[in-house]
């Protein structure tokens, strides 16, 4: 018996997708670094909650300053089809308009005292030799996004929590 092979889902920078929220509904995400070859990437995530999967027109008015969360994410739910891709990669996507923010790594035992400011290369964030890490007091890093990759379930939890507080 021959098994049918699933065609891989391909996505790239500038691709919008719908994130399934806990309890129902969807939020929008935009992949600004990475793609299917990197098993995820950097996403900008937005505040509107949709009862149905959003469409291209829902993405047209959104820009980086509208994001409620920016972070590295894993793509398992894109691959599984749980996070539907929206349209094609945006032809108007300009990488320079969607920067990689400065991230923070804070010591969980001494959050006020110990931390690291992490700056990625805007063009090649995967090249560790180009990362700049600066030791700082954790209190200097308050408000910066945390460094690290969130799995798909974690992104759903984070967005559901943030949207519930808005």
Secondary structure as UniProt FT lines:
FT   TURN            13..14
FT   STRAND          16..20
FT   TURN            22..23
FT   STRAND          26..35
FT   HELIX           36..38
FT   STRAND          40..46
FT   HELIX           56..59
FT   TURN            60..61
FT   HELIX           64..66
FT   STRAND          67..74
FT   HELIX           76..79
FT   TURN            80..81
FT   STRAND          85..86
FT   TURN            91..92
FT   HELIX           95..97
FT   STRAND          103..106
FT   TURN            111..113
FT   STRAND          115..119
FT   TURN            125..126
FT   HELIX           128..130
FT   STRAND          132..136
FT   HELIX           138..141
FT   TURN            142..143
FT   STRAND          145..146
FT   STRAND          149..150
FT   HELIX           152..165
//
